[in-house]
């Protein structure tokens, strides 16, 4: 079960990197600096965490439901940004959503910092905090700047669409797992509401995305043939 949570964090990291690749380079550097500052000031809290506290967080139903909702909302916003770019509309209000900060991003890098502290014991905490800032911030900066290059934009856009769909899928799986877990007092009962929400949101978005993508490909093909 915990592996699924880790997958969510990996997808959140990838999703924010791909979302950042749509921004200007100075904004990418700005987000990297904000992330570095956040990691530096949060490391005093991260060093006090333990595997027991992580397990308590990951088995907290309300916390995991909240996380799945946040991830789903941000993934849907990311898909809307993709669709607005595919439509190439300069006035599309969804394009402005690419500038929105990601809540799941800060949760993800804080969780990554905790795991770093737990798996590399015996090192000065200040030094380890600097290493976490350099590692996580550097990985984000290098990846986002690489994908922001013009020749990588199309690949980043397509990969971003897939990552967001996976985020919605995994968030739905988390909701279903936790609703049927022993923590709610009924291990045999599965609440189908989260699954219904997942299907109701993801399937229409997928269909719209595929149709718009096909229309864009046909338009470009027609333009190249004229």
Buried (B, 14 or more C-beta within 10 A) or exposed (E): EEEBBEBBBBBBBBBBBBBBBBBEEEBBBEBBEBBBEBBBEBBEEBBEBEEEEBEEBBBBEEEBBEBBBBBBBBBBBBBBBBBBBBBEEEEBEBBEBBEEEBBBBBBBBBBBBBBBBBEEEEEEEEEBBBBBBEBBBEBBBEBBBEBBEEEEBEEBBEBBBEBBBBBBBBBBBBBBBBBBBEEEEEEEEBBEEBBEBBEEBBEEBBEEBEEBBEEEEEEEEEEEEE
